[in-house]
Amino acid sequence: MASINLKRKILGNTFAGEIESVGNEVKQFREGEQVFGYTGEKMGTYAEYLCMPENGIIAVKPSNMTFEEASVIPYGTLMALNLLKRVNLQKGQKVLIIGASGGIGSAAVQLAKHYFGAEVTGVCSTPGLEFVKKLGADKVLDYTKKDYLQSEEIYDLIFDILGKGSFSKYKKSLKETGICLFASFKSKKLLQMIWTSIKGGKKVVCSLSIPKTEDLIFVKKLIEEGKIKSIIDKCFPFGQTSEAHKYIEAGNKKGNVVITV
Ligand SMILES: NC(=O)c1ccc[n+]([C@@H]2O[C@H](COP(=O)([O-])OP(=O)(O)OC[C@H]3O[C@@H](n4cnc5c(N)ncnc54)[C@H](OP(=O)(O)O)[C@@H]3O)[C@@H](O)[C@H]2O)c1
């Protein structure tokens, strides 16, 4: 008989809410303060109450966002920020983001466009196209309709979030010093990273993102400057969490989905 060891009993890794109480030694936060944050692999945010350490990934909520809007920010934005910093993206460079309607991709579109100043093309399937346009992508391409690498377009950076494509496939669409950035990768891509860093020219970069509190504070600033926004598709009440998951899994979401308590 098979058994499943469910180590994480409560899912969810991003949150926004009000501090109910603080420990005696807590200095940075106070009761009643509105905060947002990220619990990473520990999860546990699908809950009415959450206990966070003072030095966890938690910051004061951006003043120009509701709890719902702020709650969807941390995961994708922290990942995308770290990964894009890794490749030293420059103003005016051309970027292709594959997976642009997802958690990391939707943040990468906004950061690449409004923070790094790049020219952004986003790739996703039909339901997400409008959403990615609203985030600020200069162009959107539907991977279900045609091969997005068929055009003559040549990029400085191709950011493949799910890692479904390969360096050999992307090479022809990269500039001579272009970079292929993978958020998801196995040993073959890691070997290509080592090889291309020695050889010079077009490069593969595989990187793990380690979120930090200072990054979340920086993200709060970007939000307040209007460089990052949340587009909420649907909110589900706490009791309908499984419906929220079904809605996302059906593949029709046109923005972020939130669970409200
Ligand atoms: N490097 C790191 O530190 C790190 C950290 C966290 C996660 N990750 C990796 O990031 C990935 C998850 O990213 P996420 O949370 O942004 O995922 P997500 O929210 O599920 O988004 C996935 C995106 O990929 C698109 N997509 C699906 N199939 C595609 C295809 N065949 N061609 C092109 N695009 C396609 C989806 O578009 P449609 O919905 O329109 O189909 C959607 O935009 C995982 O592979 C995970 O391992 C890496």
The ligand as an SDF file (V2000), in Angstrom:
LIG
                    3D

 48 52  0  0  0  0  0  0  0  0999 V2000
   15.3500   29.3440  -10.1420 N   0  0  0  0  0  0  0  0  0  0  0  0
   14.6430   29.4640   -9.0480 C   0  0  0  0  0  0  0  0  0  0  0  0
   15.1440   29.8720   -7.9890 O   0  0  0  0  0  0  0  0  0  0  0  0
   13.1750   29.1080   -9.0740 C   0  0  0  0  0  0  0  0  0  0  0  0
   12.3630   29.4810   -8.0090 C   0  0  0  0  0  0  0  0  0  0  0  0
   11.0100   29.1560   -8.0660 C   0  0  0  0  0  0  0  0  0  0  0  0
   10.5220   28.4670   -9.1670 C   0  0  0  0  0  0  0  0  0  0  0  0
   11.3580   28.1000  -10.1770 N   0  0  0  0  0  0  0  0  0  0  0  0
   10.8610   27.3780  -11.3400 C   0  0  0  0  0  0  0  0  0  0  0  0
    9.8970   28.2060  -11.9830 O   0  0  0  0  0  0  0  0  0  0  0  0
    8.9060   27.3900  -12.5520 C   0  0  0  0  0  0  0  0  0  0  0  0
    7.5330   27.8820  -12.1110 C   0  0  0  0  0  0  0  0  0  0  0  0
    7.3670   29.2110  -12.5030 O   0  0  0  0  0  0  0  0  0  0  0  0
    6.0040   29.9740  -12.2110 P   0  0  0  0  0  0  0  0  0  0  0  0
    5.7080   29.8410  -10.7730 O   0  0  0  0  0  0  0  0  0  0  0  0
    6.0760   31.3070  -12.8300 O   0  0  0  0  0  0  0  0  0  0  0  0
    4.9710   29.0300  -12.9920 O   0  0  0  0  0  0  0  0  0  0  0  0
    3.4660   29.2890  -13.3980 P   0  0  0  0  0  0  0  0  0  0  0  0
    2.8890   30.3720  -12.5760 O   0  0  0  0  0  0  0  0  0  0  0  0
    2.8180   27.9670  -13.4470 O   0  0  0  0  0  0  0  0  0  0  0  0
    3.6000   29.8630  -14.8890 O   0  0  0  0  0  0  0  0  0  0  0  0
    4.0060   29.0560  -15.9690 C   0  0  0  0  0  0  0  0  0  0  0  0
    4.0330   29.8770  -17.2330 C   0  0  0  0  0  0  0  0  0  0  0  0
    4.5720   29.0900  -18.2970 O   0  0  0  0  0  0  0  0  0  0  0  0
    3.7110   29.1600  -19.4250 C   0  0  0  0  0  0  0  0  0  0  0  0
    3.8220   27.9220  -20.2050 N   0  0  0  0  0  0  0  0  0  0  0  0
    3.3090   26.7170  -19.9180 C   0  0  0  0  0  0  0  0  0  0  0  0
    3.6340   25.8280  -20.8810 N   0  0  0  0  0  0  0  0  0  0  0  0
    4.3860   26.5150  -21.7830 C   0  0  0  0  0  0  0  0  0  0  0  0
    5.0060   26.1670  -23.0230 C   0  0  0  0  0  0  0  0  0  0  0  0
    4.9400   24.9340  -23.5170 N   0  0  0  0  0  0  0  0  0  0  0  0
    5.6720   27.1160  -23.6950 N   0  0  0  0  0  0  0  0  0  0  0  0
    5.7570   28.3890  -23.2140 C   0  0  0  0  0  0  0  0  0  0  0  0
    5.1850   28.7780  -22.0470 N   0  0  0  0  0  0  0  0  0  0  0  0
    4.5100   27.8640  -21.3560 C   0  0  0  0  0  0  0  0  0  0  0  0
    2.3430   29.3930  -18.8330 C   0  0  0  0  0  0  0  0  0  0  0  0
    1.5420   29.9870  -19.8020 O   0  0  0  0  0  0  0  0  0  0  0  0
   -0.0050   29.6090  -19.9350 P   0  0  0  0  0  0  0  0  0  0  0  0
   -0.5760   29.5250  -18.5390 O   0  0  0  0  0  0  0  0  0  0  0  0
   -0.5370   30.7380  -20.7150 O   0  0  0  0  0  0  0  0  0  0  0  0
   -0.0280   28.2850  -20.6140 O   0  0  0  0  0  0  0  0  0  0  0  0
    2.6890   30.3700  -17.6980 C   0  0  0  0  0  0  0  0  0  0  0  0
    2.8460   31.6690  -18.2310 O   0  0  0  0  0  0  0  0  0  0  0  0
    9.1430   25.9540  -12.1270 C   0  0  0  0  0  0  0  0  0  0  0  0
    9.7280   25.2770  -13.2090 O   0  0  0  0  0  0  0  0  0  0  0  0
   10.1100   26.1080  -10.9750 C   0  0  0  0  0  0  0  0  0  0  0  0
   10.9970   25.0260  -10.9020 O   0  0  0  0  0  0  0  0  0  0  0  0
   12.6590   28.4210  -10.1450 C   0  0  0  0  0  0  0  0  0  0  0  0
  1  2  1  0
  2  3  2  0
  2  4  1  0
  4  5  1  0
  4 48  2  0
  5  6  2  0
  6  7  1  0
  7  8  2  0
  8  9  1  0
  8 48  1  0
  9 10  1  0
  9 46  1  0
 10 11  1  0
 11 12  1  0
 11 44  1  0
 12 13  1  0
 13 14  1  0
 14 15  2  0
 14 16  1  0
 14 17  1  0
 17 18  1  0
 18 19  2  0
 18 20  1  0
 18 21  1  0
 21 22  1  0
 22 23  1  0
 23 24  1  0
 23 42  1  0
 24 25  1  0
 25 26  1  0
 25 36  1  0
 26 27  1  0
 26 35  1  0
 27 28  2  0
 28 29  1  0
 29 30  1  0
 29 35  2  0
 30 31  1  0
 30 32  2  0
 32 33  1  0
 33 34  2  0
 34 35  1  0
 36 37  1  0
 36 42  1  0
 37 38  1  0
 38 39  2  0
 38 40  1  0
 38 41  1  0
 42 43  1  0
 44 45  1  0
 44 46  1  0
 46 47  1  0
M  CHG  2   8   1  16  -1
M  END
$$$$
